[in-house]
């Protein structure tokens, strides 16, 4: 279970997100893997909210690379680096 009760996986059509705030790294890895496998090939754009944890970002990038998924860290202007955008 996540440490923080408000940390939940949130999915909704057109606004697909996975919020990993409050998860330990291994919990986050499991949640991310389940998320990817649930929506893989859906052609949805999604945001994986990592916060500013370098370890969390590295883990997410590693998993996305294992699945051969394209991704971009943060927004195009560089104002918000607390999430990773990918395309399922």
C-alpha positions in Angstrom: 0.0 0.0 0.0 1.2 3.6 -0.6 2.5 5.4 2.4 0.2 8.3 1.7 -3.5 7.5 1.4 -4.1 10.2 -1.2 -1.7 8.5 -3.5 -3.9 6.6 -6.0 -3.8 5.4 -9.5 -6.1 7.7 -11.4 -7.3 6.9 -14.8 -9.9 8.6 -16.9 -10.4 8.7 -20.7 -8.5 11.6 -22.3 -6.8 12.4 -19.0 -4.8 9.2 -18.2 -2.5 9.6 -15.2 -0.6 7.5 -12.8 0.3 9.3 -9.6 3.2 7.7 -7.8 3.5 10.3 -4.9 3.9 8.5 -1.6 4.9 5.1 -3.1 8.1 3.4 -2.2 10.2 2.6 -5.3 9.3 -1.1 -5.5 5.6 -0.3 -4.9 5.8 2.3 -7.6 7.5 -0.1 -10.0 4.7 -2.7 -9.5 2.0 0.0 -10.0 3.7 1.3 -13.1 4.0 -2.2 -14.6 0.3 -2.9 -13.9 -0.7 0.4 -15.4 1.3 -0.1 -18.6 0.0 -3.6 -19.0 -3.6 -2.5 -18.5 -3.4 0.3 -21.1 -0.6 -0.9 -23.5 -1.5 -0.3 -27.2 -4.4 1.9 -26.2 -2.7 4.8 -28.1 -3.4 7.0 -25.1 -1.2 9.8 -24.0 -0.5 9.7 -20.3 1.3 11.5 -17.5 3.2 9.6 -14.8 3.5 11.9 -11.8 6.8 11.3 -10.1 7.3 14.4 -8.1 10.9 15.6 -7.9 12.5 12.3 -6.7 15.5 11.5 -8.8 15.2 7.8 -7.9 11.6 7.7 -8.9 12.2 9.4 -12.2 15.1 7.0 -12.9 12.9 3.9 -12.1 10.1 5.2 -14.3 12.4 5.8 -17.3 14.0 2.4 -16.8 10.6 0.6 -16.9 9.4 2.7 -19.9 12.7 1.8 -21.7 12.2 -1.9 -20.9 8.8 -1.6 -22.6 10.4 0.3 -25.5 8.1 3.3 -24.9 8.8 6.8 -25.9 8.7 9.4 -23.1 9.4 13.0 -22.3 10.2 14.4 -18.8 8.1 17.4 -17.8 6.6 20.1 -20.0 8.1 21.6 -23.1 8.8 24.9 -21.3 10.8 23.2 -18.5 8.5 24.7 -15.9 7.3 21.4 -14.4 9.7 18.4 -14.3 7.6 16.4 -11.7 6.1 14.1 -14.3 6.9 12.0 -17.3 4.7 12.0 -20.4 4.4 8.8 -22.4 2.3 7.3 -25.1 0.8 3.9 -24.4 
